[in-house]
Amino acid sequence: MTESTVCDILVIGGGIAGLSLAAELASRLAGAGESAESAEGVDGVAGVAGAARTSAGRGSGGGRVVLMEAESTLGYHTSSRSARQLIPSYGPQVIQDLTLRTLALIRAAEANLPEPILAPRSFLLIGDEDSVRDRASSHMHPVMPAEALGLAPELRADAFSAAGLDTTSVACNTDALLEYHRARLTAAGGRILTGRRVQTARRVGDPGSHRWEADAGGMRVEAPVVINAAGAWADILAGTFGARPLGLTPYRRTAAVVDVERPLDAGAPMVADAEDRFYYRPEGRQVLISPSEREPSVAEDARPREADVRALVELVNGATTMGITGVARAWTGLRTEAPDGLPVVGWDAAVPGFFWLAGQGGYGFQTSSAIAELAAGILLDGDGENSAREALSPARLQV
């Protein structure tokens, strides 16, 4: 038997992007209460949101926001395979701005949490002068090799000739951040459906209502607004709803936790090669390492390759004196990117009621709260143009 439910907004994808936006939307809609007035029609941004508000209560346990995840747990794919580091000096300017806003929002939330989500951990970039200069930003200052060796004495002196340090970088307890958003969503009346992969979608109701009906393995959800937060599957999901793919590409990113002869200090920085050959950071008495690879992939539950991990161990052993003795565990995630490397946030140009929240690449956690704030403003308030909204709009890819 198929269960049916009706909601205001259906978010498809339970990674950090979809979960943080679902929580933000549910909180705002709960705060607005039943006093929110519906807009006439659904052609504009505020109109679609207004139409969404009229559907509350018309179904079996729907609530205003429903989050649907294909896997049995939230954050199963990329979000559970993160480096757990938020780096304000990482990425182009719009990403750096969103990172700073995310850090501010998380720190504000921490005031009401039993334990902090963020902890100090600097980011040390190493390489030759040209590569470090090309990657540096206003959040990073140059340090002499001798100072870099003082911060990361495991580095071999001949492995680099220049370095930059970002002391604003922080470690992030990503499990705690996911749980914060999950709790916030459910407290505001949102509903989470796991193990539900969308198979078909169609329009229902009056021709001008722009309502969607999505079928997902025994569950049918009706909503006027659908948010595509499907990660590596975002382009595939778009086709299900009749939207044109944006050319999003998943890329492999492997990591491993290794045992070492000489463990790093607990306060040691995350160290990254400026040419994206590797990075590493302490993980208790062990060390997390990654080859920083960027290999295109199909959308899948990616798995590490033994040859890649062996090559990574050899590379890190050659650049450091940690002395890797074994691999405790390894994994591979998919970082999905648009052709220009920026996230995609906004309404589809041709399909009413279909909203993109995809292509976060390696910036997912570090921009999540800010992008959720931005997207919620677009969805519910029709917020005016700003630089981030324009830079991330899917319209730039729909020409």
Beta strands, then each sheet from edge to edge (+ up, - down):
strand 1: 3-6
strand 2: 9-12
strand 3: 65-68
strand 4: 85-86
strand 5: 118-120
strand 6: 123-127
strand 7: 141-143
strand 8: 162-166
strand 9: 170-172
strand 10: 191-193
strand 11: 200-204
strand 12: 211-215
strand 13: 219-223
strand 14: 225-228
strand 15: 249-260
strand 16: 270-273
strand 17: 279-283
strand 18: 286-290
strand 19: 295-296
strand 20: 324-337
strand 21: 344-347
strand 22: 354-358
sheet 1: 1+ 13+ 12- 11+
sheet 2: 10+ 3+ 2+ 14+ 22+ 21-
sheet 3: 4+ 9- 5+
sheet 4: 7+ 8- 6+ 16+ 17- 18+ 15- 19+
sheet 5: 7+ 8- 6+ 16+ 17- 18+ 15- 20+
end
